[in-house]
């Protein structure tokens, strides 16, 4: 099942492939940067989704386990060209970053940190900060239409940034409030929802795509083999990663380091830094962990590559299950006042979520050390003495290049990457 409007009816599959590939190559900055990039390309430049459709899809993806930006790309591809479009968009969103992370994991395992690569990504992160802030302002202007929307967005931000409340709880409260506030008659009859038979068939197919290879590993290699353990561990993780990578990193790091012993705490921290500065979803840090698990468990580089591939499969195959099974419901939900009210409240809350991600990302770009305060009031606070003035200047330069000079995202990233590399290597 797919849905197209007039603006997307003439889009060829080849044209879409080029755009998905471009997004995959430029998707720096974690969820905030990726949501900003897709909004700019898919909504503003191409008009493939309207503002309302984009925000509704983003809201829905926020409710699903797994990386929301990957699922948003998959949904956009599905809207254009059905299942093949969703597969193409999702795979191309992940593939460039996955290849980069695999290459850097291999280099890191062999040589440790690579100064030149770190220097280039230093400038890129500063540029992404400008892209993120621009997108946040655009989305807020269009999503927050009433005083109530502003209140919901502000409360969501405070709950996440200042009190550290669980992401699913914040979204659930917003949804319940919106559902309670919604009123009116449904615009469509119940048949607008896909049939239960169609849903069951889609779930069965994509659950098999995801889980059968993991079961085969257990049958062929045994349940104690490192590849089986990697597949099972990251399959479990894929089901509980509500709120994206940030919500599950602490659990994953503790389990991978202390329980499994796949890598050291220092290596885990370096892997997270690597994933934050490369294209693709932040959850690609799992690939770094999987590489080290295979490398040490099987004693070879090829074992590491196998561990990385199993990790990628267990992490991202579920994304296609969630989207292909539940995406047909998004439009139908929007035509039922109670459910539409819940989704509208989530839309406002998501602005607060994006602000939280943006501020978290900005603090980590501009300051050498950031941590939460202890206690019940737990905002993120930077070490003010460690402000990186050059990173701040680069972010301002990126904003000028992007907004005033109209250099575009690729040009802005390249400019700041070169300047940042020269600066970091010179000092």
Secondary structure, 3 states (H helix, E strand, C coil): CCCCCCCCCCCCHHHHHHHHHHHHHHCCCHHHHHHHHHHHHHHHHCCCCCHHHHHHHHHHHHHCECCHHHHHHHHHHHHHHHHHHHHHHHHHHHHHHHHHHHHHHHHHHHHCCCHHHHHHHHHHHHHHHHHHHHHHHHHHHHHCCCHHHHHHHHHHHHHHHHCCCCHHHHHHHHHHHHHHHCCCCCCCCHHHCCCHHHHHHHHHHHHHHHHHHHHHHHHHHCCCCHHHHHHHHHHHHHHHCECCHHHHHHHHHHHHHHHCCCCCHHHHHHHHHHHHCCCCCHHHHHHHHHHHHHHHHHCCHHHHHHHHHHHHHHHHHHHHHHHHHHCCHHHHHHCCHHHHHHHHHHHHHHHHHHHHHHHHHHHHHHECCEEECCCCCCCEEECHHHECHHHHHHHHHHHHHHHHCCCCHHHHHHHHHHHHHHHHHHC
